Amino acid sequence: MKKIINIIIVFAVLLLVIFAISWAVFVIYPQSKKVYYAEDFGIERILSEKDYDNDGIDDYTDIMLGARQDAENKPKYKSAYYAGGYPPDNEGVCTDVVWRAFKNAGYILKDMVDEDIANNVSEYPRVNGKPDPNIDFRRVPNLKVYFERNAITLTTDINEIENWQAGDIVTFGTEHIGIISDKRNENGIPYLIHNSAQPLREEDALESTNKWRKISGHFRIK
């Protein structure tokens, strides 16, 4: 009996050590890294000429701040179908970061995507000719097509650091999507605001994500 208790204690200690190391690697260390900004690299920060919601903040910054707010809220990663389209505030996937970011700037991305799909069904292979407003705006392939049609298409080369700006949208294949932060790493590569159920939702992950999910699109709203 004593031997079993000792084994349980050792196992519990190992679990605590593994948890502590994981916490340090994925949460404490990323937060302790020095953060840089565009001006640190002589890069001009591009601001939108529009302030759609008239809050005194340009649209690009508003979108980035909206994505950051979602990152700070850390909604539970849950992929589900919702009548009406919208998940609860405490749930979401990568696409929910995007419409919430746009909402912060005054844009209802769902309506924008639904309208474009309704008028151009053949351009959206993912809907298979049958639009569904309850889910279409939360699918990466549809958002990729929407932004290809309605936004400015930019470089996918992350080393062209001056061409990556806060509030830009980036897609990875047809499986993942995120918003570019105003924060940058020591090489000038911007942070990514996204939801893959990771502990830190705004992180230095553009390069690492690109290694396992190649960047397929980089967009900026007109």
N, C-alpha and C positions, 0 to 999 in steps of 0.2 A: 504493500500500500504506500509506504514511504517513497519507494522508488517511482511509483506512478505520479505522486505529488511533485517530486523533484523534476520529473520530465515535463509536467504541466507548467511549472514555474519557469523552467528554462525556455520552453516554447513561448510563454507569455513575454518573457524578457526579449527574446529574439524579435517578436512581433513589434514590441515597443521601439526597439532599435531600428528596425526596417522603416517604421512609420516616421521616426524622427529624421532619419536620413532622407526619406522621400520628401518630407516637409521642407527640409533645408534646401534640397536640390530644386524643387519645383515651385516653392513659394518664397522662402526667405532670400535665397541667392538671387533670383531674378529681380526682386524688389530692391536689393542692395546695389545692383549694378548702376554705374553712372549713366545717366540719361543725357542725350544730346538733342539738339534741335536744329532746324534748317540753318539758322544764322551761324551756328558753330562751324558750318562748312561753306559759308559764303553763298548759301542758296537762298534765293528770293522766295519768300513765302507767298504763294498765289492765293488770293482771296477772291471769292465770287463777287461779281458786280451786283448780284441780286441778294435781297434780304426778304424772301418770300413771306415770312410771317411777321415782318416789321418789328422784330425784337431787338434791333440794333446789332445783330450778329449776322455776318454774311453766311450764305447757304452752305459753303464748304465747311466752315468751322462749326456751324450748327449741326450738320450731319455727323461730323466727327464727335462732337460733344454728346449727341444722342446715342451713338454707338458706345461711347465711354460710360454713359449712364447705365446702359444695359449690361455692360461688363461689370460694373460695380454692383449691380443688383444680383448678379450671378443666378439667373433663372435656371431651374433644374433642366438638364438636357432631356427632353422628351419629344420624340417624333410621333405625332398623332394627327388624326383628322378631326377638325372641329367645325360644327355647323356654324356658318357665319364667317368662317375663315380664321378668326383670331384665337390664339391660345390664351390661357390665363397669364397674367403678368409674371407669375413665378415659374412659368414653363417656357421652353423655346428651343430652337435649333439654330444653325448658322444663319438661315434666311431671316429669322426673326430679328436678328441684330440689325439687318438692313432696313426693313420697313420701320422699325422703331427709331432708327437713326434718321430716316427721312421724315418721320412724323415730328421729330424735334425741330425740323426746319419748316414745318407747316405743310409738307407734302403727304398725301395719302397714296402711298405706292400701290396698294391693292387696287384702287380705282384706276390708276394709271396703267397698270399691267393688264387688268381685266379689259379695259377699253381697247388697248392695242391688240390683245388676243382676239377679241370679238371682231375687230376690223381686219385682222390679218391672220386668220386661223392657220392657213397653210404655212406660215412662217414659223410656227411653233410645233415642231414634231412631237414634243413631249405630251401635248394635250390630245394627240391622236384624233384630231378633228372634232373633239368633244370638250369644249371648255368647261371647267368647273371652278367657279369663283371661290369655292370654299377652300381650295388648296393651290390653285395655279400660281399665285403670287408667292408661295412658300416653297417653290421648287427651283433649285439652282439652274437647271437647263432653261427654264422659262425666263428667269431673271437675266441670264447670260444673253439670250436672244433679245430681250427687251433693251438692255443697255447697248448692245451692238447696234440696234436700230435707232435709239433715241439719245445716246450719250456720245461724248467724245472718246474715241478709242486711242489708247496710249501704249507706250512700250511695255513689254513684258520682261524686259531685262532689268533685274533688280540692281545691277551695278550702275545704271544710269540714274543715280540717286537724285539728281536735280529734277527729274521728271516724275518723281513720286511725291505727292502732296497730301496733306491731311484732308480727309473727306473723300478721297478717291475710293472706288470700289474695285475689288480684285476677286476673280474667280479662279478656282483650281480645278481643272478638268470640268466635269459637269456634276461634281459631288460636293464642292465646298465653296464658301463665299465669305468675304469679310470686308472691313473698312480700314483704310490706312490711318494710322495715328499721326499726331504731330511730333511724337517722340521718335528718336533714332538711336541706333547703336553706335559704337565707336568708329564704324566704317561708313556711317551715314545712311545705312539701310533702315528704313522706317519700321516701327513696330506695327504689329497687326492686331486689330480688334476683332475677335471672332469667338465662336462658341463651338468647341469640340468636346465639351464636358470637362475641359482642363481646369485646374485650380485657379490659374491666373488668366483672365480673359483678354487683357491687353498686354501683349508680350513681344519680345524680340523673337518672332517666329516666322517672319516672311520667308527667310532663306531656308530654314529647316522644313517648313511646310511645302515649299517649292520642290524639295528633294523627293518627297514621297507623293505629292499631288502637284503635278506641274501647273504652273500658272497658265491659264488659258485665256485670260482677258483682264484688261486694266482700263478702267473707265472713269470719266469725270462728267458730271451732269452739265448740260449746256446752260 
